[in-house]
Amino acid sequence: MTRLHATLALLTLAGALASGPVMAQQGMGQGMGGGGMAARMEMMDEDGNGSVSLEEVLRHAEDVFHAMDADGDGKLTMDEYMSVRMGPQQGNNPAMQARRQEEKAARFAPMDTDGDGMLSLDEFLEGARVRFGAADGNGDGSLTGVEWRAFRF
């Protein structure tokens, strides 16, 4: 995968995974242009079945990891992890943006299972698996639109 493709995947996935509560308040896609969260979920739904499987999430998560890994060392520092802004970027709600950044920062330590202050690809993917499982309310191995809003990177 080229760096451009990885960056595009990162931006698409980060926006999709981070904008759930805002989208839930606004209605899926409203006010976001281009379909918002629904369009992002559709992009990740590689088989077009209307839901996103764990396998689809993990493929995109790996792309996100590599795009975040600015120095290419196979580990994410907190700075690299935090380099992706969370949620809608219109700047309409700085308090919400700050809260999202705090929530994102709080997800770093639990993923860092070896305590080295960095995330390996395996740790990052395991974090995605855990969050996927928590969001998969009916346990069917895929996320519908409602469940998608609960999923976070």
KAWOSUL-V253289 format. One line per field, one symbol per residue. psi: psi as a letter, one per 20 degrees, with the letter a starting at -180 (. if undefined). burial: b if it has 24 or more other C-alpha atoms within 12 Angstrom, else e. Layout:
psi = ???
burial = ???
This chain:
psi = prhgggggggggggggiijghghhhiqoipjipjichghgghhhmhikjjrprgggghghhgggghhhmhikjjqprggggiipqpaqjijimhgggggggggghhigghhmhikjjqprgggghhgggghghhhmhjkjjqprgghhhipq.
burial = eeeeebbebbbbbbbbbbbbbbbeeeebbeeeeeebbbbbbbbbbeeeeebbbbebbbbbbbbbbbbbbeeeeebbbbebbbebbbbbbeeeeeeebeebbeebbebbeebbeeeeebbbbebbbbbbbebbbebbeeeeebbbbbbbbbbbb
